[in-house]
Amino acid sequence: MKTNVCCSFDSARALDIARGETPAPRSDFPALAQRVHDHPLVYLDNAATSQRPQSVVRAECEYYGSCNANVHRALHFLAGEATERYEAARRRVAEFIGAPDPREVIFTSGTTAGVNLVAAGWGRKFLQPGDALLLTEMEHHSNLVPWQRVARERGAELRFIPVTPDGALDLGAARRLLADGRVKLVALTWISNVLGTENPVSEIAALAHAAGALVFLDGAQGVPHRRTRVGELDCDFLAFSGHKALAPTGTGILWGRAALLEAMDPFLSGGDMIERVTLTEATWAELPHKFEAGTPHIAGVIALGAAVAYLERIGFDAITEHEAALNRRLNERLAEIPGLRVFGGAAPRIALVSFDVEGLHPHDLAQFLDSRGVAIRAGHLCAQPLLRKLGVNAVNRISPYIYNTAEEIDRAVAAVIEARKWFRL
Ligand SMILES: Cc1ncc(COP(=O)(O)O)c(C=O)c1O
């Protein structure tokens, strides 16, 4: 397979995709080569979690095999080596997202942990009764429930930017909801895990900042698919999960502007996050350690550095083009299926389609596809309020990534067509 790094989508590029080329060599992902229920695996559940390339698995194993020790603590050789690799991953991730200072990168267990850290560390300290938080109707539960809790605790109001029928955010409503100056923070997803819509983050950030509000960006579905520059996004906080971007589970980061992080309270407390402790009091360590209490997922963080390196090697131009081509093919093919309804559709978007098929429960369809080796997601996608607005309890979701081929899209669609026949629709 050829690595493709061309920069504009054209017919020659479409031909490459039709030939089965992918930006990421499939041989880097041994898990993709297996057979499931006697069929070659077609893995199309990447919005839930991606597969890992061998370089990432190797980086994790190498830590255990060569420099297994705790970080930032001991004075011996292995601890020094482990700390250097851990901090090198921080510098690499900082570069990857365009963070001006690696101290602003806090390692977490994922997006959920990042949201909770800010909801508790910033929200509990700075939200006052009568303040408001502005979210959107398309948030994943992870970027909703922690804000619900802190709003209740602090007597703050929750407001929501509505989702339009084509799956975009209503910016006129956003302006109106910000107008009274009571919104202290806007928390939104970069890309919807249900609709695939890429939100106009910098435009919303400009509105928020003009109204005196901070911006928290949920990058769980954005960072794996788009080149990330926190400066261009103009957000104040960004959280993402490593496992959706080729890295191990249980890894992720919270990025925040240094001045904000310094003003916030720590979320978890204990070892490694202190400067001085007496029996009755403690003071906090400098950034980033103030927010990294306890022993972190050292091997995972080092492997997150390897994942980021892998994505940079492929390049986001190639990733975006490949996904655009797969998305076009997926939508064209799904449109051929009677009774199939796609949710959303607004552009720009990533290659992610949620749909249902009249007369077929999403769980039945997903199970049928599994019997043909095709892995897709079914359920409420951790976005119950959005699904309620769409008028459904569950959907199916197909979400390709950098190693999926056009042929795999065709196989998934063929399996949906076969399911309709099997269920006599
Ligand atoms: C948009 C979005 N936000 C947050 C999350 C939560 O990510 P994690 O479970 O890795 O913390 C997800 C996971 O699916 C997501 O899609």
The ligand as an SDF file (V2000), in Angstrom:
LIG
                    3D

 16 16  0  0  0  0  0  0  0  0999 V2000
  -17.6780   13.6160   21.4060 C   0  0  0  0  0  0  0  0  0  0  0  0
  -17.1890   12.7500   22.5270 C   0  0  0  0  0  0  0  0  0  0  0  0
  -16.8860   13.3080   23.7090 N   0  0  0  0  0  0  0  0  0  0  0  0
  -16.4410   12.5870   24.7380 C   0  0  0  0  0  0  0  0  0  0  0  0
  -16.2660   11.2320   24.6380 C   0  0  0  0  0  0  0  0  0  0  0  0
  -15.7700   10.4590   25.8250 C   0  0  0  0  0  0  0  0  0  0  0  0
  -14.5140    9.9520   25.5720 O   0  0  0  0  0  0  0  0  0  0  0  0
  -13.8150    8.9790   26.6410 P   0  0  0  0  0  0  0  0  0  0  0  0
  -14.7900    7.8900   26.9230 O   0  0  0  0  0  0  0  0  0  0  0  0
  -12.6030    8.4860   25.9290 O   0  0  0  0  0  0  0  0  0  0  0  0
  -13.4940    9.7900   27.8370 O   0  0  0  0  0  0  0  0  0  0  0  0
  -16.5820   10.5950   23.4400 C   0  0  0  0  0  0  0  0  0  0  0  0
  -16.4610    9.1290   23.3040 C   0  0  0  0  0  0  0  0  0  0  0  0
  -17.1070    8.5090   22.5130 O   0  0  0  0  0  0  0  0  0  0  0  0
  -17.0390   11.3810   22.3560 C   0  0  0  0  0  0  0  0  0  0  0  0
  -17.3560   10.8190   21.1860 O   0  0  0  0  0  0  0  0  0  0  0  0
  1  2  1  0
  2  3  1  0
  2 15  2  0
  3  4  2  0
  4  5  1  0
  5  6  1  0
  5 12  2  0
  6  7  1  0
  7  8  1  0
  8  9  2  0
  8 10  1  0
  8 11  1  0
 12 13  1  0
 12 15  1  0
 13 14  2  0
 15 16  1  0
M  END
$$$$
